[in-house]
C-alpha cells in the first residue's frame, strides 16, 4: 500500500504526539490510553471520514483533515 504525503504526515504527527499507529487496509487507527482515532482514506490522499472515541464511546466524526490533526494534538 503506497503512503501518500497527507497520509504520511498524519502518521508522523500521531507518532510525534505519542499515539500508537496501525494500518488496517484503508484505515489508520491511532490509540493512546483510552482514546482512539480512526481515519478512513479515500483514494490516495483524501479521507472518507474519521471518528474520535474516548473510553470506547463515540465522541465525534469529521471529514476534515484539520480536525483529525486537532484530535491527534490532544
PyMOL commands that set and color helices and strands:
alter all, ss='L'
color gray80, all
select helices_A, chain A and resi 5-16+65-72
alter helices_A, ss='H'
color red, helices_A
select strands_A, chain A and resi 20-24+27-32+35-42+46-54+57-62
alter strands_A, ss='S'
color yellow, strands_A
deselect
rebuild
show_as cartoon
